[in-house]
Amino acid sequence: MSPHEHTQDTAEHESASATGGSTRRLALVAVVNFLGFVVELAGGLLFGSVALISDALHMLFDMLAYAMAFGASYTAERFEGGEAWSYGLHRLEPVAAFLNGVLLLPMVGYIVWESYQRFLEPVAINPELTLIIATGGLLVNIGSVYVLQGGEMSLNERGAFYHLLGDAGGSVAVIVSTAAVAVFDLPIADPVAAVLIGLLVLASAGNVLRESTSILLERSPVSSEELRDELTTLDGVDQIEDLHVWQVCSQLTVATVRFTDTATTLEEQRGIRSRVHDHLTNRGIDHATVEFVGHVDLDTDPAGTTNHSH
């Protein structure tokens, strides 16, 4: 086995291990949040807290988001695309993330509507039991954050992380509003907390939609102008004729580079190509195609792309 093949196999093995770990974490978080949703929904219906019901619905939609993310990650990890699907089904990741963000929007509308109804007709709640359940919900969120945090997260994991932070903030809002009802007899605190939760959900949706849309519309994850300037400073690179950088998913960045060079021998040209690939790799690009223009390519070796893994 050549060093090139060994490096590629190692990179693909490490990527597969990371993807598998991501899939398992998303599945675990989905199960935990589903249990939290059941408990909070039952408590909100039994004890009359719209804030608790709102937080439960937030958990439900988060659970659906994690389930979709798990499905996308699981499928992409195991799908063998062959020539027809050169990058497999890794596009499922930003598609699932986009749908997750869209699904959050109607939930915000429901929360605001229910809060408005409670403004008009305040409902008495059971503060003691509501406080216990809200505290349990907060512990679920903290546990889920602990499962996901650490290391580089995929787009779906970041989406889940944003959701969990919103959930944690929602649980805190329920706890504070319930304490206000119990101590100061302020029933309006419950719908106010629900509206705050709705705003947290809206912020989560905005983050996920922005990141997933950037990938789907192939927005460059790095500054093309800066990268172009950096490449032209490399020894042997004359002028960048064409440069494109985009993402297939959050963990696979692709680039194509065409440039003129000052090489006069095959050895010089290979050195230039190696420097370009190394720089692109350092900028987080996983798969790059490099092409010399302006004269005949001295290097006839077809392995003119960086190692890639997905």
PAFIMI-442566 format. One line per 8 residues: number of its first residue (from 1); their letters; for each residue x, y, z of N, C-alpha, C. Coordinates in pm, whole numbers, padded with zeros to 5 digits. Each point is the difference from the previous one (the first is absolute). Layout:
N
NUM = a = X Y Z X Y Z X Y Z  ...;
This chain:
310
1 = msphehtq = 00086 -00120 00000 -00086 00120 00000 00089 00124 00000  -00033 00097 -00085 00080 00121 -00007 -00031 00090 00117  00090 00098 00034 -00029 00095 00108 -00127 00077 -00026  -00025 00034 -00128 -00121 00074 -00033 -00124 -00081 00035  -00002 -00128 -00035 -00115 -00085 00028 -00017 -00021 00149  00116 -00018 00071 -00006 -00020 00145 -00060 00123 00068  00043 00119 -00042 -00052 00124 00059 -00149 00013 -00026  -00043 -00032 -00124 -00140 00012 -00034 -00084 -00098 00081;
9 = dtaehesa = 00046 -00127 00014 -00074 -00098 00077 -00012 00043 00145  00110 00054 00057 -00003 00045 00139 -00098 00114 00018  00000 00096 -00094 -00091 00114 00009 -00144 -00045 -00008  -00029 -00094 -00091 -00137 -00048 -00014 -00045 -00076 00123  00093 -00079 00061 -00033 -00075 00122 -00032 00096 00114  00084 00105 00015 -00024 00096 00106 -00131 00074 -00022  -00028 00036 -00127 -00126 00070 -00029 -00119 -00088 00030  00007 -00129 -00037 -00111 -00092 00025 -00023 -00015 00150;
17 = satggstr = 00110 -00006 00078 -00014 -00012 00145 -00066 00124 00058  00041 00119 -00049 -00059 00123 00049 -00147 00009 -00036  -00035 -00040 -00124 -00139 00005 -00042 -00085 -00096 00081  00055 -00121 00027 -00073 -00096 00081 -00025 00051 00140  00103 00068 00058 -00018 00058 00133 -00106 00108 -00001  00000 00083 -00105 -00102 00104 -00013 -00140 -00060 -00008  -00015 -00108 -00077 -00130 -00065 -00016 -00051 -00054 00133  00087 -00065 00076 -00040 -00054 00130 -00040 00109 00097;
25 = rlalvavv = 00074 00111 00000 -00033 00110 00091 -00136 00059 -00033  -00027 00018 -00131 -00129 00055 -00040 -00114 -00093 00040  00019 -00131 -00015 -00104 -00096 00037 -00026 00005 00150  00106 00008 00080 -00016 00005 00146 -00072 00127 00043  00037 00113 -00058 -00064 00126 00035 -00148 -00002 -00040  -00033 -00062 -00115 -00140 -00009 -00044 -00083 -00078 00101  00052 -00112 00047 -00075 -00083 00096 -00019 00075 00131  00105 00062 00050 -00009 00073 00128 -00100 00114 -00009;
33 = nflgfvve = 00003 00074 -00112 -00092 00114 -00014 -00144 -00045 -00020  -00022 -00116 -00059 -00137 -00051 -00013 -00058 -00030 00139  00080 -00060 00086 -00046 -00028 00137 -00028 00130 00074  00087 00101 -00020 -00022 00130 00062 -00128 00065 -00050  -00027 -00013 -00130 -00123 00056 -00058 -00124 -00062 00065  -00003 -00133 00014 -00116 -00067 00057 -00026 00049 00142  00105 00010 00080 -00015 00043 00140 -00048 00145 00007  00061 00090 -00079 -00036 00142 00007 -00140 00024 -00055;
41 = laggllfg = -00037 -00070 -00106 -00135 00019 -00056 -00105 -00046 00100  00023 -00115 00061 -00095 -00049 00100 -00010 00097 00116  00113 00052 00046 -00002 00096 00110 -00068 00130 -00038  00026 00050 -00121 -00063 00124 -00043 -00150 -00013 -00011  -00050 -00113 -00051 -00144 -00021 -00012 -00066 -00020 00137  00070 -00071 00087 -00057 -00028 00133 00001 00123 00089  00105 00082 -00010 00016 00110 00094 -00029 00136 -00062  -00041 00004 -00127 -00049 00123 -00062 00105 00101 -00039;
49 = svalisda = 00126 -00041 -00023 00105 00095 -00034 00024 00002 -00150  -00032 00115 -00064 00024 00012 -00144 00150 00007 -00028  00077 00055 00094 00145 00004 -00017 00057 -00141 -00003  -00052 -00087 00087 00047 -00138 00003 -00040 -00074 -00126  -00123 00025 -00049 -00045 -00061 -00125 00086 00048 -00116  00034 00130 00000 00084 00056 -00106 00138 -00065 00001  00055 -00016 00121 00131 -00063 00011 -00007 -00147 -00045  -00113 -00066 00031 -00018 -00140 -00043 -00006 -00008 -00153;
57 = lhmlfdml = -00072 00093 -00063 -00007 00000 -00146 00136 00029 -00062  00074 00087 00067 00136 00026 -00046 00081 -00129 00001  -00014 -00078 00107 00070 -00128 00009 -00048 -00097 -00108  -00131 00002 -00029 -00053 -00090 -00103 00061 00031 -00136  00001 00127 -00036 00055 00036 -00130 00151 -00024 -00004  00065 00020 00114 00141 -00032 00005 00022 -00149 -00019  -00086 -00081 00063 00012 -00145 -00016 -00017 -00039 -00147  -00099 00062 -00067 -00019 -00027 -00143 00122 00044 -00080;
65 = ayamafga = 00059 00114 00041 00119 00049 -00068 00115 -00098 00016  00018 -00051 00121 00108 -00095 00024 -00025 -00130 -00075  -00128 -00043 -00005 -00033 -00123 -00072 00031 00014 -00149  -00035 00116 -00058 00031 00025 -00140 00150 00007 -00023  00070 00067 00092 00145 00009 -00011 00064 -00138 00011  -00053 -00082 00091 00050 -00137 00016 -00022 -00080 -00128  -00120 00013 -00057 -00031 -00073 -00123 00092 00041 -00115  00023 00132 -00012 00087 00049 -00108 00143 -00048 00020;
73 = sytaerfe = 00050 00009 00123 00137 -00041 00029 00017 -00150 -00018  -00098 -00078 00047 00007 -00146 -00009 00000 -00044 -00147  -00089 00062 -00080 -00010 -00037 -00141 00127 00038 -00076  00050 00123 00022 00119 00046 -00070 00122 -00085 00036  00004 -00044 00126 00114 -00078 00047 00008 -00136 -00069  -00116 -00058 -00035 -00003 -00137 -00052 -00028 -00010 -00149  -00033 00112 -00064 -00036 -00004 -00141 00124 -00005 -00088  00005 -00098 -00089 00108 -00011 -00097 -00050 00054 -00133;
81 = ggeawsyg = 00041 00122 -00032 -00057 00066 -00116 00055 -00046 -00134  00126 -00042 -00002 00059 -00035 -00128 00017 00123 -00089  00003 -00021 -00131 00022 00111 -00092 -00120 00091 -00010  -00120 -00053 00019 -00121 00082 -00014 -00012 00103 00112  00049 -00034 00120 -00007 00090 00115 00143 00015 00053  00078 00087 -00064 00143 00006 00027 00034 00038 00144  -00088 00076 00066 00023 00036 00139 -00100 -00067 00093  -00057 -00112 -00046 -00098 -00069 00084 -00125 00084 00020;
89 = lhrlepva = -00061 -00013 00118 -00121 00076 00033 00028 00102 00111  00119 00056 00000 00036 00095 00105 -00077 00130 -00010  -00064 00027 -00114 -00086 00117 -00011 -00124 -00012 00088  -00030 -00121 00045 -00114 -00017 00090 00019 00080 00128  00124 00020 00041 00024 00072 00125 -00054 00143 -00006  00040 00085 -00097 -00057 00136 -00004 -00149 00001 -00033  -00048 -00097 -00078 -00144 -00006 -00029 -00078 -00026 00127  00045 -00097 00082 -00067 -00031 00126 00005 00120 00094;
97 = aflngvll = 00116 00066 00005 00014 00116 00087 -00094 00112 -00043  -00013 00021 -00131 -00091 00103 -00051 -00145 -00030 00039  -00041 -00125 -00019 -00136 -00039 00037 -00023 00016 00150  00102 -00030 00080 -00012 00019 00144 -00027 00145 00035  00075 00091 -00067 -00021 00142 00025 -00139 00045 -00040  -00049 -00049 -00115 -00134 00035 -00046 -00107 -00049 00097  00019 -00121 00054 -00098 -00057 00092 -00011 00079 00131  00103 00074 00033 -00005 00078 00124 -00093 00121 -00012;
105 = lpmvgyiv = -00019 00050 -00121 -00077 00124 -00018 -00147 -00013 00042  -00075 -00105 -00042 -00138 -00010 00046 -00011 -00018 00152  00102 -00059 00061 -00003 -00015 00144 00005 00136 00069  00078 00093 -00055 00005 00135 00056 -00137 00066 -00008  -00068 -00018 -00115 -00134 00057 -00015 -00097 -00056 00103  00007 -00130 00025 -00089 -00061 00100 00028 00053 00140  00128 00011 00034 00036 00049 00133 -00051 00142 00022  00020 00086 -00100 -00045 00140 00012 -00152 00006 00011;
113 = wesyqrfl = -00071 -00082 -00079 -00145 00000 00006 -00052 -00044 00138  00055 -00108 00051 -00041 -00047 00133 00033 00101 00108  00113 00066 -00012 00037 00102 00098 -00098 00117 -00004  -00042 00037 -00120 -00097 00108 -00015 -00133 -00036 00067  -00042 -00125 -00017 -00123 -00045 00064 00012 00006 00152  00117 -00032 00053 00020 00006 00145 00008 00144 00050  00045 00091 -00085 -00005 00141 00038 -00144 00045 00018  -00086 -00046 -00091 -00141 00039 00005 -00071 -00068 00117;
121 = epvainpe = 00029 -00128 00022 -00066 -00076 00106 00106 -00078 00078  00058 00063 00102 00102 -00068 00081 -00054 -00128 00063  00085 -00103 00006 -00038 -00130 00055 00089 -00028 00121  -00063 -00047 00107 00077 -00035 00120 00081 -00126 -00025  00125 -00001 00047 00086 -00116 -00018 00041 -00055 00135  00049 -00123 00000 00053 -00061 00122 00151 00026 00001  00045 00101 00074 00141 00040 -00010 00099 -00103 00052  -00036 -00072 00105 00095 -00094 00060 00035 -00113 -00097;
129 = ltliiatg = -00104 -00066 -00051 00025 -00113 -00090 00056 00047 -00134  -00046 00117 -00047 00055 00055 -00124 00149 00027 00015  00039 00051 00116 00141 00030 00025 00084 -00128 -00002  -00053 -00106 00057 00072 -00127 00003 00024 -00053 -00142  -00107 00004 -00082 00012 -00052 -00137 00093 00088 -00084  -00010 00132 00018 00087 00091 -00076 00146 -00023 00036  00027 -00025 00128 00137 -00029 00042 00049 -00130 -00063  -00089 -00099 -00007 00035 -00125 -00068 00032 00022 -00146;
137 = gllvnigs = -00080 00087 -00065 00026 00033 -00140 00135 00066 -00020  00036 00089 00094 00130 00066 -00008 00114 -00101 00013  -00017 -00097 00089 00103 -00104 00016 00014 -00084 -00127  -00113 -00027 -00067 00004 -00073 -00128 00081 00079 -00103  -00025 00131 -00007 00073 00084 -00095 00149 00003 00030  00035 00012 00127 00141 00005 00038 00069 -00132 -00035  -00070 -00112 00027 00056 -00130 -00034 00021 -00016 -00149  -00096 00049 -00081 00012 -00009 -00146 00114 00086 -00051;
145 = vyvlqgge = 00016 00120 00056 00111 00088 -00039 00132 -00069 00030  00008 -00068 00113 00123 -00071 00037 00032 -00110 -00102  -00104 -00067 -00050 00020 -00107 -00098 00056 00056 -00131  -00051 00117 -00043 00037 00054 -00131 00128 00082 00001  00029 00068 00112 00110 00095 00001 00134 -00071 -00011  00099 00078 -00043 00136 -00052 -00010 00034 -00040 -00142  00115 00045 -00046 00044 -00036 -00135 -00075 00079 -00107  00030 -00032 -00125 -00064 00068 -00112 -00136 -00063 -00027;
153 = mslnerga = -00104 00083 -00003 -00135 -00051 -00019 -00043 00017 -00146  -00080 -00095 -00048 -00057 00011 -00133 -00111 00105 00002  -00051 00034 -00119 -00109 00098 -00008 -00120 -00047 00081  -00036 -00128 -00014 -00114 -00051 00075 00026 00003 00151  00123 -00030 00040 00032 00007 00143 -00004 00144 00048  00048 00094 -00081 -00009 00141 00040 -00145 00044 00009  -00082 -00047 -00096 -00143 00031 00007 -00061 -00053 00128  00035 -00125 00034 -00050 -00059 00125 00050 00079 00119;
161 = fyhllgda = 00124 00044 -00005 00060 00075 00110 -00075 00131 00020  -00032 00070 -00109 -00076 00125 00010 -00138 -00027 00062  -00063 -00108 -00045 -00130 -00036 00055 00010 -00023 00150  00102 -00072 00041 00015 -00034 00141 00024 00124 00085  00079 00094 -00052 00020 00124 00073 -00131 00076 00014  -00080 -00002 -00108 -00132 00063 00007 -00089 -00071 00100  00005 -00133 00001 -00078 -00078 00097 00040 00034 00143  00131 00008 00023 00049 00031 00134 -00049 00138 00043;
169 = ggsvaviv = 00009 00098 -00094 -00053 00133 00032 -00149 -00002 00026  -00072 -00084 -00077 -00144 -00012 00022 -00031 -00058 00136  00075 -00101 00042 -00022 -00060 00132 00028 00101 00111  00105 00080 -00018 00030 00105 00098 -00114 00101 00006  -00054 00036 -00119 -00112 00095 -00003 -00121 -00056 00072  -00027 -00130 -00018 -00113 -00063 00070 00023 00003 00150  00121 -00030 00041 00031 -00001 00144 -00018 00139 00060  00053 00101 -00068 -00011 00137 00051 -00145 00046 00004;
177 = staavavf = -00075 -00027 -00108 -00140 00043 -00005 -00084 -00072 00106  00029 -00129 00020 -00074 -00076 00101 00029 00053 00140  00126 00035 00024 00036 00060 00129 -00071 00134 00019  -00011 00077 -00110 -00070 00129 00009 -00147 -00020 00033  -00063 -00104 -00058 -00140 -00030 00030 -00015 -00041 00145  00091 -00083 00049 -00011 -00053 00136 00028 00108 00105  00100 00084 -00025 00043 00096 00103 -00077 00132 -00008  -00019 00049 -00123 -00061 00133 -00016 -00142 -00005 -00054;
185 = dlpiadpv = -00054 -00120 -00022 -00135 -00015 -00054 -00016 00079 -00130  00087 -00030 -00098 -00002 00067 -00130 -00031 -00102 -00109  -00127 -00033 -00024 -00032 -00099 -00103 00044 00039 -00140  00021 00133 -00023 00042 00045 -00132 00143 -00044 -00032  00075 -00037 00105 00139 -00042 -00022 00008 -00126 -00085  -00102 -00086 00009 00001 -00126 -00077 -00005 00025 -00150  -00099 00076 -00052 00001 00026 -00145 00118 00086 -00046  00051 00088 00087 00118 00079 -00036 00119 -00094 -00023;
193 = aavligll = 00016 -00098 00089 00107 -00098 -00016 -00017 -00079 -00129  -00125 -00032 -00035 -00026 -00074 -00122 00044 00079 -00123  -00026 00132 00001 00043 00084 -00113 00152 00003 -00010  00068 00008 00115 00147 -00001 00000 00052 -00130 -00059  -00066 -00111 00034 00040 -00129 -00057 -00018 00002 -00152  -00112 00060 -00044 -00025 00011 -00143 00110 00077 -00072  00050 00106 00064 00110 00077 -00059 00128 -00082 -00007  00024 -00082 00102 00116 -00089 -00002 -00010 -00101 -00114;
201 = vlasagnv = -00121 -00053 -00019 -00022 -00095 -00108 00025 00068 -00135  -00048 00124 -00014 00017 00074 -00125 00148 00024 -00029  00077 00031 00104 00144 00020 -00018 00067 -00131 -00044  -00042 -00111 00060 00055 -00130 -00040 -00030 -00029 -00146  -00125 00025 -00040 -00040 -00024 -00139 00083 00084 -00096  00023 00127 00038 00078 00089 -00086 00142 -00050 -00021  00064 -00048 00108 00137 -00051 -00011 00007 -00121 -00092  -00092 -00095 00020 00001 -00122 -00080 -00031 00030 -00147;
209 = lrestsil = -00099 00085 -00024 -00037 00033 -00138 00114 00073 -00071  00066 00089 00070 00109 00075 -00062 00115 -00093 -00040  00040 -00089 00090 00113 -00088 -00030 -00034 -00103 -00108  -00120 -00059 00009 -00036 -00102 -00098 -00021 00062 -00139  -00059 00120 -00006 -00020 00067 -00128 00133 00035 -00065  00097 00041 00082 00132 00033 -00054 00062 -00121 -00070  -00018 -00119 00057 00055 -00120 -00062 -00079 -00038 -00125  -00132 00003 00010 -00084 -00040 -00114 00021 00092 -00120;
217 = lerspvss = 00023 00129 00024 00022 00094 -00110 00148 00015 -00033  00083 -00086 00061 00143 -00009 -00030 00074 00131 00024  -00031 00065 00110 00076 00118 00041 00137 -00045 00048  00103 00074 -00037 00135 -00039 00039 00017 00012 00152  00050 -00106 00066 00019 00005 00144 00124 00081 00041  00083 00036 -00095 00118 00083 00026 -00003 00119 -00096  00076 00101 00032 00008 00117 -00088 00082 -00036 -00123  -00064 -00003 -00116 00070 -00035 -00124 00109 00102 -00031;
225 = eelrdelt = -00026 00127 00031 00100 00104 -00028 00125 -00021 00086  -00020 -00029 00129 00114 -00024 00087 00078 -00125 -00042  -00075 -00106 -00031 00065 -00124 -00040 00079 00019 -00129  -00056 00077 -00093 00070 00028 -00127 00132 00074 00027  -00006 00100 00090 00121 00076 00032 00104 -00089 00068  -00045 -00089 00087 00092 -00090 00070 00069 -00096 -00097  -00077 -00052 -00095 00057 -00095 -00095 00105 00065 -00090  -00023 00125 -00036 00094 00069 -00089 00132 00030 00069;
233 = tldgvdqi = 00003 -00006 00134 00126 00022 00072 00086 -00126 00008  -00058 -00115 -00037 00076 -00125 00005 00106 -00003 -00109  00113 -00056 00034 00112 -00007 -00094 -00038 -00082 -00123  00014 00060 -00117 -00028 -00069 -00125 -00137 00029 -00058  -00092 00057 00081 -00133 00033 -00050 00006 00140 -00060  -00038 00011 -00126 00006 00128 -00069 -00130 00078 00015  -00110 -00053 -00051 -00128 00071 00005 -00114 -00101 00007  -00099 00029 00086 -00118 -00085 00013 -00099 00038 -00109;
241 = edlhvwqv = -00028 -00094 -00089 -00093 00026 -00109 -00144 -00030 00039  -00019 -00100 00084 -00137 -00039 00036 00002 -00069 00136  -00094 00037 00087 -00004 -00058 00135 -00145 -00012 00046  -00038 -00120 00040 -00135 -00024 00054 00011 -00085 00126  -00072 00040 00104 -00003 -00075 00125 -00145 -00011 00045  -00043 -00122 00032 -00136 -00020 00048 -00004 -00122 00092  -00117 -00025 00060 -00016 -00112 00091 -00108 -00095 -00049  00029 -00129 00006 -00101 -00102 -00026 -00085 -00017 00125;
249 = csqltvat = 00065 -00003 00114 -00064 00002 00130 00096 00070 00095  -00035 00013 00126 00084 00078 00092 00136 -00064 00023  00014 -00129 -00031 00125 -00069 00025 00076 -00035 -00128  -00043 00054 -00114 00069 -00028 -00126 00003 00128 -00084  00117 00063 -00004 00021 00123 -00077 00080 -00034 -00125  -00044 00053 -00113 00058 -00033 -00131 00049 00128 -00067  00108 -00013 -00078 00052 00117 -00072 00058 -00042 -00134  -00003 00091 -00095 00071 -00017 -00127 00086 00125 -00021;
257 = vrftdtat = 00124 -00022 -00041 00095 00111 -00019 00070 -00017 -00135  00003 00107 -00079 00074 00003 -00125 00094 00120 00006  00129 -00023 -00028 00096 00110 00011 00118 -00020 -00094  00065 00111 -00029 00125 -00005 -00076 00116 -00010 00098  00113 -00058 -00045 00113 -00022 00090 00130 00032 -00070  00105 -00006 00078 00132 00033 -00054 00089 -00124 -00014  -00059 -00119 00010 00079 -00123 -00003 00060 -00024 -00138  00121 -00052 -00002 00066 -00037 -00125 00034 -00148 -00006;
265 = tleeqrgi = -00017 -00067 00114 00027 -00144 00004 -00115 -00071 00071  -00006 -00131 -00019 -00102 -00081 00064 00012 00006 00152  00123 -00002 00050 00021 00004 00145 -00051 00131 00059  00026 00112 -00067 -00048 00129 00048 -00153 00004 00001  -00060 -00054 -00105 -00145 00002 -00010 -00064 -00084 00112  00059 -00115 00029 -00053 -00083 00108 00012 00071 00135  00110 00073 00017 00017 00075 00124 -00105 00109 00014  -00029 00069 -00110 -00102 00105 00002 -00137 -00060 00034;
273 = rsrvhdhl = -00031 -00110 -00068 -00129 -00065 00025 -00012 -00043 00146  00105 -00053 00055 -00001 -00044 00139 -00023 00118 00094  00066 00113 -00027 -00019 00118 00086 -00143 00052 -00008  -00057 00000 -00119 -00139 00046 -00016 -00094 -00091 00078  00018 -00132 -00014 -00086 -00094 00072 00014 00015 00151  00123 00015 00046 00022 00014 00144 -00070 00125 00053  00009 00109 -00075 -00064 00125 00045 -00152 -00015 00003  -00056 -00062 -00103 -00145 -00019 -00003 -00045 -00090 00115;
281 = tnrgidha = 00078 -00104 00029 -00034 -00088 00112 00002 00076 00131  00099 00087 00018 00009 00080 00122 -00116 00097 00014  -00062 00037 -00111 -00117 00088 00003 -00130 -00077 00015  00008 -00130 00027 -00119 -00080 00027 -00067 -00059 -00123  00070 -00002 -00113 -00056 -00057 -00123 00039 -00147 -00008  -00101 -00086 -00010 00023 -00144 00006 00032 -00062 -00135  -00055 00056 -00106 00018 -00059 -00133 00022 00114 -00099  00119 00005 -00059 00031 00109 -00094 00056 -00056 -00130;
289 = tvefvghv = -00041 00060 -00109 00053 -00033 -00131 00085 00117 -00048  00126 -00027 -00029 00095 00105 -00038 00042 -00021 -00145  -00006 00107 -00078 00032 -00010 -00143 00094 00114 -00040  00104 -00036 -00071 00092 00100 -00055 -00053 00045 -00137  00012 00127 -00028 -00044 00052 -00130 00113 00084 -00059  -00006 00022 -00130 00098 00085 -00065 00106 -00076 -00076  00018 -00130 00036 00094 -00085 -00073 -00039 -00144 00026  00069 -00090 -00065 -00030 -00141 00017 00033 -00043 00142;
297 = dldtdpag = -00091 -00074 00064 00023 -00050 00134 00115 -00099 -00003  00110 00033 00067 00117 -00087 00001 -00022 -00126 00080  -00089 00010 00098 -00025 -00114 00089 -00118 -00079 -00055  00029 -00119 -00053 -00106 -00082 -00057 -00065 -00092 00101  00042 00008 00126 -00059 -00081 00107 -00145 00042 00020  -00099 -00092 -00014 -00140 00037 00011 -00041 00037 00141  00083 -00029 00098 -00037 00027 00140 00023 00148 00030  -00077 00084 -00067 00015 00144 00017 -00100 00061 00093;
305 = ttnhsh = -00059 -00081 00087 -00098 00052 00095 00043 -00035 00142  -00050 00076 00093 00031 -00028 00140 -00072 -00125 00045  00048 -00057 00110 -00074 -00112 00061 -00135 00051 00043  -00102 -00080 -00017 -00132 00042 00041 -00067 -00113 00075  -00087 00036 00089 -00074 -00099 00078 -00140 00051 00024  -00096 -00089 -00003 -00139 00039 00024 -00081 -00121 00037;
